[in-house]
Amino acid sequence: MKSQWIIVFILVLLIIGITVFAMLNPNDPPTSVLSEFMSEEQINNFNTIVSKCGITVDKIVRDDSLDELDGENTIGFRIRNKYSNNIILYIKNGTVKSIRYADNYLYNDGNFLGRLSDYL
């Protein structure tokens, strides 16, 4: 009888642990960090641009040390995927200004200049 209560207690703790883990780790899309700086339409445009550049986005991280390195009022981010943690995104006034990898522009000022696979 005592062993049944131990099993029930362990199951309850397991359920509580899984619930707390799920609450602390929401399943937000990688672009959620951009929502502070871009509208939904601009984020959709970003998704189109990275797709054309051959980039699959796993995570986007804000990096304020990159700010204004690609022109005045640009805001910098690092895009991470299975190939690199150092794809650089610059946005300006809510739109994609440029995307760079290894000092090569993949996208700049509305122009597609290459694909990530060209530089891997």
C-alpha positions as CSV (number, residue, x, y, z in Angstrom):
1,M,0.0,0.0,0.0
2,K,2.8,2.4,0.9
3,S,4.6,1.8,-2.5
4,Q,1.4,2.8,-4.4
5,W,1.5,6.2,-2.6
6,I,5.1,6.6,-3.5
7,I,4.4,6.0,-7.1
8,V,1.4,8.4,-7.0
9,F,3.6,11.0,-5.3
10,I,6.4,10.6,-8.0
11,L,3.9,10.9,-10.8
12,V,2.4,14.1,-9.3
13,L,5.9,15.6,-9.0
14,L,6.7,14.6,-12.6
15,I,3.5,16.3,-13.9
16,I,4.2,19.5,-11.9
17,G,7.8,19.5,-13.2
18,I,6.8,19.1,-16.8
19,T,4.1,21.9,-16.4
20,V,6.6,24.3,-14.9
21,F,9.2,23.5,-17.6
22,A,6.6,24.2,-20.3
23,M,5.6,27.5,-18.7
24,L,9.2,28.7,-18.4
25,N,10.1,27.6,-22.0
26,P,7.3,28.9,-24.3
27,N,7.3,27.8,-27.9
28,D,7.8,31.3,-29.4
29,P,8.9,31.5,-33.1
30,P,12.5,32.6,-33.6
31,T,11.2,36.0,-35.0
32,S,9.5,36.9,-31.8
33,V,12.5,39.0,-30.8
34,L,11.8,41.2,-33.8
35,S,8.3,42.1,-32.8
36,E,9.6,44.9,-30.7
37,F,11.2,46.5,-33.7
38,M,9.0,45.4,-36.7
39,S,5.4,45.1,-37.6
40,E,3.9,41.7,-38.5
41,E,4.0,42.6,-42.2
42,Q,7.7,43.6,-41.9
43,I,8.5,40.3,-40.1
44,N,6.8,38.5,-42.9
45,N,9.0,40.4,-45.4
46,F,12.0,39.4,-43.3
47,N,11.0,35.7,-43.6
48,T,10.8,36.1,-47.3
49,I,14.2,37.7,-47.5
50,V,16.0,35.1,-45.4
51,S,14.3,32.3,-47.4
52,K,15.6,33.8,-50.6
53,C,19.1,34.1,-49.0
54,G,19.0,30.4,-48.2
55,I,18.9,30.9,-44.4
56,T,16.9,28.7,-42.0
57,V,16.5,30.7,-38.8
58,D,16.8,28.7,-35.6
59,K,17.2,31.7,-33.3
60,I,17.6,35.5,-33.5
61,V,19.5,37.3,-30.7
62,R,19.6,41.0,-30.2
63,D,23.2,42.3,-30.2
64,D,23.4,46.0,-29.3
65,S,27.2,46.0,-30.0
66,L,26.3,45.8,-33.7
67,D,24.1,48.9,-33.6
68,E,25.0,51.5,-36.2
69,L,27.8,49.4,-37.7
70,D,25.9,49.3,-41.0
71,G,24.8,52.9,-41.1
72,E,23.1,55.4,-38.9
73,N,20.1,54.2,-36.9
74,T,20.7,50.5,-37.7
75,I,19.9,47.9,-35.1
76,G,21.9,44.7,-35.0
77,F,21.0,41.0,-34.5
78,R,22.7,37.7,-34.8
79,I,20.8,34.9,-36.6
80,R,21.7,31.4,-35.5
81,N,21.2,28.2,-37.4
82,K,22.9,24.8,-37.8
83,Y,25.6,26.3,-40.0
84,S,26.5,29.5,-38.1
85,N,25.9,31.6,-35.0
86,N,27.2,34.6,-36.8
87,I,24.8,35.7,-39.5
88,I,24.3,39.4,-39.0
89,L,21.0,41.1,-39.5
90,Y,20.6,44.9,-39.5
91,I,17.2,46.6,-39.5
92,K,16.5,50.2,-39.9
93,N,13.2,51.9,-39.3
94,G,11.5,48.5,-39.0
95,T,12.7,47.1,-42.3
96,V,15.6,44.8,-43.2
97,K,18.6,46.9,-44.1
98,S,21.1,44.1,-44.7
99,I,22.0,40.5,-43.9
100,R,25.7,39.6,-43.8
101,Y,27.8,36.5,-43.3
102,A,31.6,36.4,-43.0
103,D,31.8,40.1,-44.2
104,N,29.8,39.2,-47.3
105,Y,26.4,40.8,-48.0
106,L,23.6,38.4,-48.8
107,Y,21.1,41.2,-48.8
108,N,21.6,44.9,-48.8
109,D,19.3,47.9,-49.3
110,G,16.6,45.8,-51.2
111,N,19.1,43.8,-53.3
112,F,19.7,40.1,-53.1
113,L,23.5,39.6,-53.4
114,G,24.0,35.9,-52.5
115,R,22.9,32.9,-50.7
116,L,24.4,31.6,-47.4
117,S,25.5,28.4,-49.2
118,D,27.8,30.5,-51.4
119,Y,30.0,31.2,-48.4
120,L,29.9,28.0,-46.4
